[in-house]
């Protein structure tokens, strides 16, 4: 296909790649501590809607509660450094990864973690939101019982 106007292969291939690299480098400089609050607000907003709808109910643009997230699993103490054991409700993985952690052996508190390639930050999950996360984790444990 012939090029039209003043477009050269540079404009079609190289310039978009350079722009993409510039955007990626800029985003690499943004730390998880600067992103965690927004990520938590977005995920918790979805989970509140799903929780109100209940299991088995499709919520527009979100899906169903039992299909939201990747897994619920137990992370043994000191698996990733020095920490107490916790239940993990993993929402996404890779870069970035998002998960809720329920520290049932350490006072029963809940945290939301935002992790991105060697960087990570968390916020405490409080009151009703913490109860929703605990319930989702407890429900997942019940589903696994024989």
C-alpha positions in Angstrom: 0.0 0.0 0.0 1.6 3.3 -1.0 2.1 6.0 1.6 0.2 9.2 1.1 1.0 12.8 1.9 4.1 13.3 4.1 3.9 10.0 6.0 7.0 8.0 6.1 7.7 4.6 7.7 9.1 6.6 10.7 5.6 8.2 11.2 3.8 4.9 10.9 6.1 2.5 12.9 8.8 4.3 14.8 6.9 7.3 16.2 4.1 5.3 17.8 6.7 2.9 19.4 8.7 5.8 20.8 5.5 7.3 22.2 4.5 4.0 23.8 8.0 3.7 25.4 7.7 7.2 26.7 4.3 6.5 28.3 5.6 3.2 29.8 8.7 5.0 31.3 6.5 7.7 32.8 4.2 5.1 34.4 7.2 3.3 35.8 8.0 6.4 37.8 4.6 6.4 39.5 5.0 4.4 42.7 2.4 2.0 44.1 1.8 4.3 47.1 0.6 6.9 44.7 -1.8 4.4 43.0 -3.1 2.2 45.8 -6.0 4.5 47.0 -7.5 4.8 43.5 -7.1 1.1 42.8 -8.8 0.2 46.1 -11.7 2.6 45.5 -12.3 1.1 42.1 -12.2 -2.5 43.3 -14.2 -1.9 46.4 -16.9 -0.1 44.4 -17.3 -3.1 42.2 -17.3 -5.5 45.2 -20.0 -3.5 47.0 -22.3 -3.6 44.0 -21.6 -7.3 43.6 -22.2 -8.0 47.3 -25.5 -6.2 47.3 -26.6 -8.2 44.2 -25.6 -11.5 45.8 -24.1 -14.7 44.4 -25.4 -15.8 41.0 -26.6 -12.4 39.9 -25.0 -10.7 36.9 -24.2 -7.0 37.5 -23.9 -4.9 34.3 -20.3 -4.2 33.3 -18.9 -6.2 36.2 -20.1 -9.8 36.1 -21.0 -12.1 39.0 -19.5 -12.1 42.5 -18.4 -15.7 42.3 -16.4 -15.0 39.1 -14.8 -11.7 40.3 -11.1 -12.1 41.1 -8.9 -15.1 40.5 -8.8 -17.1 43.7 -8.9 -17.3 47.5 -6.0 -19.1 49.0 -4.0 -19.3 52.2 -0.5 -17.7 52.3 1.6 -19.3 55.1 3.5 -17.1 57.5 6.8 -15.9 56.1 6.2 -17.0 52.6 7.1 -13.6 51.2 9.5 -12.2 53.8 8.5 -11.9 57.5 4.8 -11.7 58.0 1.9 -13.6 59.7 -0.2 -16.0 57.7 -3.2 -14.6 55.9 -6.0 -15.4 53.5 -5.6 -13.8 50.1 -8.4 -12.8 47.8 -6.4 -12.3 44.6 -8.1 -10.0 42.2 -5.4 -9.8 39.5 -1.7 -10.7 39.1 1.3 -9.7 37.1 2.0 -6.0 36.8 0.1 -4.7 38.5 -1.4 -7.2 40.9 -4.2 -6.5 43.3 -5.3 -8.5 46.3 -7.1 -8.3 49.6 -5.4 -9.9 52.7 -7.3 -11.1 55.7 -4.9 -11.6 58.6 -7.1 -13.9 60.7 -4.3 -14.8 63.0 -3.2 -11.2 63.6 -6.2 -9.5 65.0 -8.5 -10.2 62.0 -7.7 -7.1 60.0 -8.0 -6.7 56.2 -5.7 -4.9 53.9 -5.8 -4.1 50.1 -2.5 -4.5 48.4 -1.4 -3.0 45.0 1.8 -4.6 43.7 3.8 -3.8 40.6 7.2 -5.3 39.8 9.1 -5.0 43.0 7.0 -2.2 44.5 3.9 -2.5 46.6 1.6 -0.5 48.9 -1.4 -1.2 51.0 -4.4 0.5 52.6 -6.4 -0.8 55.6 -9.9 -1.9 54.7 -12.3 -0.8 57.4 -15.8 -1.4 58.8 -18.4 -2.7 56.3 -15.9 -3.1 53.5 -13.7 -5.3 55.7 -16.8 -7.4 56.5 -17.6 -7.9 52.8 -14.1 -9.1 52.2 -14.1 -11.5 55.2 -17.4 -12.9 54.1 -16.2 -13.5 50.5 -13.2 -15.3 51.9 -15.2 -17.3 54.4 -17.7 -18.3 51.6 -14.9 -19.5 49.4 -13.6 -21.7 52.2 -17.1 -23.2 52.7 -17.3 -24.0 49.0 -14.1 -26.1 49.2 -15.3 -28.3 52.0 -16.2 -31.9 51.0 
